[in-house]
């Protein structure tokens, strides 16, 4: 579960709100459809862990996105800096 939801957050982290909603609902639904979890407590636990792991993936994605934007902004040529 952990690598799956981390990868999901890393890949779709650009759309973080949708990603978190789909990860939080989708993973427990998948587990329930495969009869892996049955009780509501297990479903809520799976949803909480899915949300937590997706948040970590999204946070990594967003951090890298901001880092690349910051690096690109600071790579001005001398002609652009003088203007």
N, CA, C and O atoms as a GROMACS GRO file, in nm:
protein
  332
    1UNK      N    1   0.082  -0.120   0.000
    1UNK     CA    2   0.000   0.000   0.000
    1UNK      C    3   0.086   0.126   0.000
    1UNK      O    4   0.059   0.219  -0.076
    2UNK      N    5   0.187   0.130   0.083
    2UNK     CA    6   0.265   0.252   0.097
    2UNK      C    7   0.330   0.293  -0.036
    2UNK      O    8   0.315   0.409  -0.076
    3UNK      N    9   0.400   0.204  -0.106
    3UNK     CA   10   0.459   0.247  -0.232
    3UNK      C   11   0.355   0.285  -0.337
    3UNK      O   12   0.377   0.377  -0.416
    4UNK      N   13   0.243   0.216  -0.337
    4UNK     CA   14   0.138   0.246  -0.435
    4UNK      C   15   0.084   0.387  -0.415
    4UNK      O   16   0.071   0.462  -0.512
    5UNK      N   17   0.053   0.423  -0.293
    5UNK     CA   18  -0.007   0.554  -0.268
    5UNK      C   19   0.099   0.665  -0.278
    5UNK      O   20   0.067   0.776  -0.319
    6UNK      N   21   0.222   0.636  -0.241
    6UNK     CA   22   0.329   0.734  -0.261
    6UNK      C   23   0.348   0.763  -0.410
    6UNK      O   24   0.360   0.879  -0.450
    7UNK      N   25   0.350   0.658  -0.490
    7UNK     CA   26   0.364   0.674  -0.634
    7UNK      C   27   0.245   0.749  -0.693
    7UNK      O   28   0.261   0.834  -0.780
    8UNK      N   29   0.126   0.718  -0.645
    8UNK     CA   30   0.006   0.789  -0.690
    8UNK      C   31   0.018   0.938  -0.660
    8UNK      O   32  -0.012   1.021  -0.746
    9UNK      N   33   0.061   0.973  -0.539
    9UNK     CA   34   0.080   1.113  -0.503
    9UNK      C   35   0.190   1.180  -0.582
    9UNK      O   36   0.179   1.298  -0.618
   10UNK      N   37   0.298   1.106  -0.610
   10UNK     CA   38   0.408   1.162  -0.689
   10UNK      C   39   0.366   1.191  -0.833
   10UNK      O   40   0.400   1.295  -0.888
   11UNK      N   41   0.291   1.099  -0.892
   11UNK     CA   42   0.253   1.113  -1.033
   11UNK      C   43   0.144   1.219  -1.051
   11UNK      O   44   0.152   1.302  -1.141
   12UNK      N   45   0.043   1.216  -0.965
   12UNK     CA   46  -0.071   1.305  -0.982
   12UNK      C   47  -0.072   1.422  -0.884
   12UNK      O   48  -0.176   1.483  -0.862
   13UNK      N   49   0.043   1.452  -0.824
   13UNK     CA   50   0.052   1.558  -0.725
   13UNK      C   51   0.027   1.697  -0.778
   13UNK      O   52   0.003   1.790  -0.700
   14UNK      N   53   0.030   1.714  -0.908
   14UNK     CA   54   0.001   1.844  -0.969
   14UNK      C   55  -0.141   1.888  -0.935
   14UNK      O   56  -0.167   2.006  -0.912
   15UNK      N   57  -0.232   1.793  -0.933
   15UNK     CA   58  -0.372   1.819  -0.900
   15UNK      C   59  -0.396   1.762  -0.761
   15UNK      O   60  -0.464   1.662  -0.744
   16UNK      N   61  -0.339   1.828  -0.660
   16UNK     CA   62  -0.330   1.771  -0.527
   16UNK      C   63  -0.463   1.751  -0.459
   16UNK      O   64  -0.479   1.653  -0.386
   17UNK      N   65  -0.559   1.838  -0.479
   17UNK     CA   66  -0.688   1.822  -0.411
   17UNK      C   67  -0.761   1.698  -0.463
   17UNK      O   68  -0.812   1.618  -0.385
   18UNK      N   69  -0.765   1.685  -0.593
   18UNK     CA   70  -0.830   1.569  -0.654
   18UNK      C   71  -0.755   1.442  -0.619
   18UNK      O   72  -0.815   1.338  -0.591
   19UNK      N   73  -0.624   1.450  -0.621
   19UNK     CA   74  -0.540   1.335  -0.590
   19UNK      C   75  -0.566   1.284  -0.448
   19UNK      O   76  -0.578   1.163  -0.426
   20UNK      N   77  -0.574   1.375  -0.354
   20UNK     CA   78  -0.599   1.334  -0.215
   20UNK      C   79  -0.738   1.272  -0.199
   20UNK      O   80  -0.754   1.173  -0.128
   21UNK      N   81  -0.837   1.330  -0.265
   21UNK     CA   82  -0.972   1.276  -0.255
   21UNK      C   83  -0.980   1.137  -0.317
   21UNK      O   84  -1.037   1.045  -0.258
   22UNK      N   85  -0.923   1.122  -0.434
   22UNK     CA   86  -0.928   0.991  -0.502
   22UNK      C   87  -0.848   0.887  -0.425
   22UNK      O   88  -0.892   0.773  -0.411
   23UNK      N   89  -0.732   0.925  -0.375
   23UNK     CA   90  -0.651   0.831  -0.297
   23UNK      C   91  -0.718   0.788  -0.168
   23UNK      O   92  -0.712   0.671  -0.130
   24UNK      N   93  -0.781   0.883  -0.100
   24UNK     CA   94  -0.845   0.853   0.027
   24UNK      C   95  -0.967   0.764   0.010
   24UNK      O   96  -0.994   0.679   0.095
   25UNK      N   97  -1.040   0.782  -0.098
   25UNK     CA   98  -1.162   0.702  -0.121
   25UNK      C   99  -1.131   0.577  -0.202
   25UNK      O  100  -1.187   0.470  -0.178
   26UNK      N  101  -1.042   0.591  -0.300
   26UNK     CA  102  -1.018   0.482  -0.393
   26UNK      C  103  -0.950   0.360  -0.334
   26UNK      O  104  -0.990   0.247  -0.362
   27UNK      N  105  -0.848   0.381  -0.251
   27UNK     CA  106  -0.776   0.268  -0.194
   27UNK      C  107  -0.864   0.182  -0.103
   27UNK      O  108  -0.866   0.060  -0.120
   28UNK      N  109  -0.939   0.240  -0.007
   28UNK     CA  110  -1.026   0.156   0.075
   28UNK      C  111  -1.136   0.089  -0.008
   28UNK      O  112  -1.176  -0.024   0.022
   29UNK      N  113  -1.184   0.158  -0.110
   29UNK     CA  114  -1.285   0.097  -0.197
   29UNK      C  115  -1.227  -0.025  -0.268
   29UNK      O  116  -1.293  -0.128  -0.277
   30UNK      N  117  -1.106  -0.014  -0.317
   30UNK     CA  118  -1.040  -0.127  -0.382
   30UNK      C  119  -1.021  -0.243  -0.284
   30UNK      O  120  -1.045  -0.358  -0.319
   31UNK      N  121  -0.979  -0.212  -0.163
   31UNK     CA  122  -0.962  -0.317  -0.061
   31UNK      C  123  -1.096  -0.381  -0.025
   31UNK      O  124  -1.102  -0.502  -0.003
   32UNK      N  125  -1.201  -0.302  -0.018
   32UNK     CA  126  -1.333  -0.355   0.015
   32UNK      C  127  -1.386  -0.443  -0.097
   32UNK      O  128  -1.445  -0.548  -0.071
   33UNK      N  129  -1.367  -0.401  -0.222
   33UNK     CA  130  -1.413  -0.481  -0.336
   33UNK      C  131  -1.339  -0.614  -0.347
   33UNK      O  132  -1.396  -0.711  -0.396
   34UNK      N  133  -1.215  -0.619  -0.302
   34UNK     CA  134  -1.137  -0.743  -0.304
   34UNK      C  135  -1.157  -0.824  -0.176
   34UNK      O  136  -1.089  -0.925  -0.156
   35UNK      N  137  -1.249  -0.783  -0.089
   35UNK     CA  138  -1.280  -0.850   0.038
   35UNK      C  139  -1.158  -0.861   0.129
   35UNK      O  140  -1.142  -0.959   0.202
   36UNK      N  141  -1.073  -0.761   0.126
   36UNK     CA  142  -0.957  -0.758   0.215
   36UNK      C  143  -0.996  -0.691   0.347
   36UNK      O  144  -0.953  -0.735   0.454
   37UNK      N  145  -1.077  -0.586   0.341
   37UNK     CA  146  -1.129  -0.523   0.462
   37UNK      C  147  -1.281  -0.537   0.461
   37UNK      O  148  -1.344  -0.536   0.355
   38UNK      N  149  -1.338  -0.552   0.579
   38UNK     CA  150  -1.482  -0.572   0.587
   38UNK      C  151  -1.551  -0.478   0.684
   38UNK      O  152  -1.659  -0.426   0.655
   39UNK      N  153  -1.490  -0.455   0.799
   39UNK     CA  154  -1.556  -0.373   0.900
   39UNK      C  155  -1.533  -0.225   0.872
   39UNK      O  156  -1.434  -0.188   0.808
   40UNK      N  157  -1.624  -0.140   0.920
   40UNK     CA  158  -1.606   0.004   0.902
   40UNK      C  159  -1.478   0.057   0.964
   40UNK      O  160  -1.418   0.151   0.911
   41UNK      N  161  -1.435   0.000   1.074
   41UNK     CA  162  -1.311   0.044   1.138
   41UNK      C  163  -1.192   0.017   1.046
   41UNK      O  164  -1.104   0.102   1.032
   42UNK      N  165  -1.190  -0.098   0.984
   42UNK     CA  166  -1.081  -0.130   0.890
   42UNK      C  167  -1.084  -0.037   0.769
   42UNK      O  168  -0.980   0.005   0.720
   43UNK      N  169  -1.203  -0.005   0.720
   43UNK     CA  170  -1.218   0.084   0.605
   43UNK      C  171  -1.168   0.223   0.639
   43UNK      O  172  -1.095   0.284   0.561
   44UNK      N  173  -1.206   0.274   0.757
   44UNK     CA  174  -1.160   0.407   0.798
   44UNK      C  175  -1.009   0.408   0.823
   44UNK      O  176  -0.941   0.507   0.795
   45UNK      N  177  -0.957   0.300   0.877
   45UNK     CA  178  -0.813   0.290   0.897
   45UNK      C  179  -0.738   0.289   0.765
   45UNK      O  180  -0.636   0.356   0.750
   46UNK      N  181  -0.790   0.214   0.668
   46UNK     CA  182  -0.728   0.210   0.536
   46UNK      C  183  -0.736   0.347   0.468
   46UNK      O  184  -0.642   0.388   0.401
   47UNK      N  185  -0.848   0.417   0.487
   47UNK     CA  186  -0.863   0.551   0.429
   47UNK      C  187  -0.763   0.648   0.491
   47UNK      O  188  -0.704   0.730   0.421
   48UNK      N  189  -0.744   0.640   0.622
   48UNK     CA  190  -0.649   0.727   0.690
   48UNK      C  191  -0.506   0.703   0.645
   48UNK      O  192  -0.432   0.797   0.619
   49UNK      N  193  -0.469   0.576   0.635
   49UNK     CA  194  -0.333   0.544   0.589
   49UNK      C  195  -0.314   0.581   0.442
   49UNK      O  196  -0.207   0.628   0.404
   50UNK      N  197  -0.416   0.561   0.361
   50UNK     CA  198  -0.407   0.599   0.219
   50UNK      C  199  -0.390   0.750   0.206
   50UNK      O  200  -0.309   0.797   0.127
   51UNK      N  201  -0.466   0.826   0.285
   51UNK     CA  202  -0.456   0.972   0.280
   51UNK      C  203  -0.317   1.017   0.324
   51UNK      O  204  -0.257   1.104   0.262
   52UNK      N  205  -0.265   0.958   0.430
   52UNK     CA  206  -0.134   0.995   0.481
   52UNK      C  207  -0.024   0.966   0.378
   52UNK      O  208   0.063   1.050   0.355
   53UNK      N  209  -0.027   0.849   0.318
   53UNK     CA  210   0.074   0.814   0.219
   53UNK      C  211   0.061   0.898   0.093
   53UNK      O  212   0.161   0.934   0.032
   54UNK      N  213  -0.062   0.930   0.053
   54UNK     CA  214  -0.082   1.015  -0.064
   54UNK      C  215  -0.031   1.156  -0.036
   54UNK      O  216   0.028   1.219  -0.124
   55UNK      N  217  -0.052   1.206   0.084
   55UNK     CA  218  -0.003   1.339   0.123
   55UNK      C  219   0.149   1.346   0.111
   55UNK      O  220   0.203   1.446   0.065
   56UNK      N  221   0.217   1.241   0.152
   56UNK     CA  222   0.363   1.240   0.143
   56UNK      C  223   0.406   1.247  -0.004
   56UNK      O  224   0.496   1.323  -0.038
   57UNK      N  225   0.342   1.168  -0.090
   57UNK     CA  226   0.374   1.172  -0.232
   57UNK      C  227   0.346   1.307  -0.294
   57UNK      O  228   0.426   1.358  -0.373
   58UNK      N  229   0.232   1.367  -0.259
   58UNK     CA  230   0.197   1.499  -0.311
   58UNK      C  231   0.296   1.604  -0.260
   58UNK      O  232   0.336   1.693  -0.335
   59UNK      N  233   0.335   1.595  -0.134
   59UNK     CA  234   0.430   1.692  -0.078
   59UNK      C  235   0.564   1.685  -0.151
   59UNK      O  236   0.626   1.788  -0.177
   60UNK      N  237   0.610   1.565  -0.182
   60UNK     CA  238   0.735   1.551  -0.258
   60UNK      C  239   0.718   1.612  -0.397
   60UNK      O  240   0.806   1.684  -0.443
   61UNK      N  241   0.608   1.582  -0.462
   61UNK     CA  242   0.582   1.636  -0.596
   61UNK      C  243   0.579   1.789  -0.593
   61UNK      O  244   0.644   1.854  -0.675
   62UNK      N  245   0.504   1.846  -0.500
   62UNK     CA  246   0.492   1.991  -0.491
   62UNK      C  247   0.626   2.056  -0.455
   62UNK      O  248   0.658   2.163  -0.506
   63UNK      N  249   0.704   1.992  -0.370
   63UNK     CA  250   0.836   2.047  -0.334
   63UNK      C  251   0.928   2.050  -0.455
   63UNK      O  252   0.997   2.150  -0.479
   64UNK      N  253   0.929   1.942  -0.531
   64UNK     CA  254   1.012   1.939  -0.652
   64UNK      C  255   0.963   2.041  -0.755
   64UNK      O  256   1.044   2.104  -0.822
   65UNK      N  257   0.833   2.055  -0.767
   65UNK     CA  258   0.776   2.152  -0.861
   65UNK      C  259   0.820   2.294  -0.824
   65UNK      O  260   0.861   2.371  -0.911
   66UNK      N  261   0.810   2.330  -0.697
   66UNK     CA  262   0.851   2.463  -0.654
   66UNK      C  263   1.002   2.484  -0.667
   66UNK      O  264   1.047   2.593  -0.702
   67UNK      N  265   1.079   2.378  -0.641
   67UNK     CA  266   1.224   2.388  -0.656
   67UNK      C  267   1.261   2.413  -0.801
   67UNK      O  268   1.344   2.500  -0.829
   68UNK      N  269   1.202   2.339  -0.895
   68UNK     CA  270   1.233   2.359  -1.037
   68UNK      C  271   1.190   2.497  -1.085
   68UNK      O  272   1.260   2.559  -1.164
   69UNK      N  273   1.076   2.546  -1.037
   69UNK     CA  274   1.032   2.681  -1.075
   69UNK      C  275   1.129   2.786  -1.021
   69UNK      O  276   1.161   2.882  -1.090
   70UNK      N  277   1.175   2.767  -0.898
   70UNK     CA  278   1.268   2.862  -0.837
   70UNK      C  279   1.401   2.862  -0.912
   70UNK      O  280   1.458   2.967  -0.938
   71UNK      N  281   1.450   2.743  -0.946
   71UNK     CA  282   1.575   2.733  -1.020
   71UNK      C  283   1.563   2.794  -1.159
   71UNK      O  284   1.656   2.860  -1.206
   72UNK      N  285   1.452   2.773  -1.225
   72UNK     CA  286   1.432   2.828  -1.358
   72UNK      C  287   1.422   2.980  -1.353
   72UNK      O  288   1.471   3.049  -1.443
   73UNK      N  289   1.358   3.033  -1.250
   73UNK     CA  290   1.344   3.177  -1.235
   73UNK      C  291   1.480   3.243  -1.212
   73UNK      O  292   1.504   3.353  -1.261
   74UNK      N  293   1.568   3.178  -1.140
   74UNK     CA  294   1.699   3.233  -1.108
   74UNK      C  295   1.802   3.212  -1.219
   74UNK      O  296   1.916   3.258  -1.205
   75UNK      N  297   1.767   3.145  -1.325
   75UNK     CA  298   1.860   3.123  -1.436
   75UNK      C  299   1.843   3.228  -1.542
   75UNK      O  300   1.829   3.194  -1.660
   76UNK      N  301   1.844   3.351  -1.506
   76UNK     CA  302   1.832   3.460  -1.604
   76UNK      C  303   1.965   3.485  -1.673
   76UNK      O  304   2.072   3.469  -1.614
   77UNK      N  305   1.956   3.524  -1.799
   77UNK     CA  306   2.077   3.560  -1.872
   77UNK      C  307   2.116   3.701  -1.834
   77UNK      O  308   2.033   3.775  -1.782
   78UNK      N  309   2.239   3.742  -1.860
   78UNK     CA  310   2.282   3.879  -1.827
   78UNK      C  311   2.197   3.985  -1.898
   78UNK      O  312   2.176   4.094  -1.843
   79UNK      N  313   2.149   3.957  -2.019
   79UNK     CA  314   2.065   4.054  -2.092
   79UNK      C  315   1.932   4.074  -2.019
   79UNK      O  316   1.882   4.186  -2.012
   80UNK      N  317   1.874   3.966  -1.966
   80UNK     CA  318   1.748   3.978  -1.895
   80UNK      C  319   1.765   4.047  -1.762
   80UNK      O  320   1.676   4.120  -1.719
   81UNK      N  321   1.876   4.027  -1.697
   81UNK     CA  322   1.900   4.091  -1.567
   81UNK      C  323   1.919   4.241  -1.581
   81UNK      O  324   1.882   4.316  -1.491
   82UNK      N  325   1.976   4.286  -1.691
   82UNK     CA  326   2.000   4.429  -1.711
   82UNK      C  327   1.872   4.504  -1.748
   82UNK      O  328   1.864   4.625  -1.727
   83UNK      N  329   1.773   4.436  -1.802
   83UNK     CA  330   1.651   4.502  -1.847
   83UNK      C  331   1.559   4.540  -1.738
   83UNK      O  332   1.453   4.597  -1.763
   0.00000   0.00000   0.00000
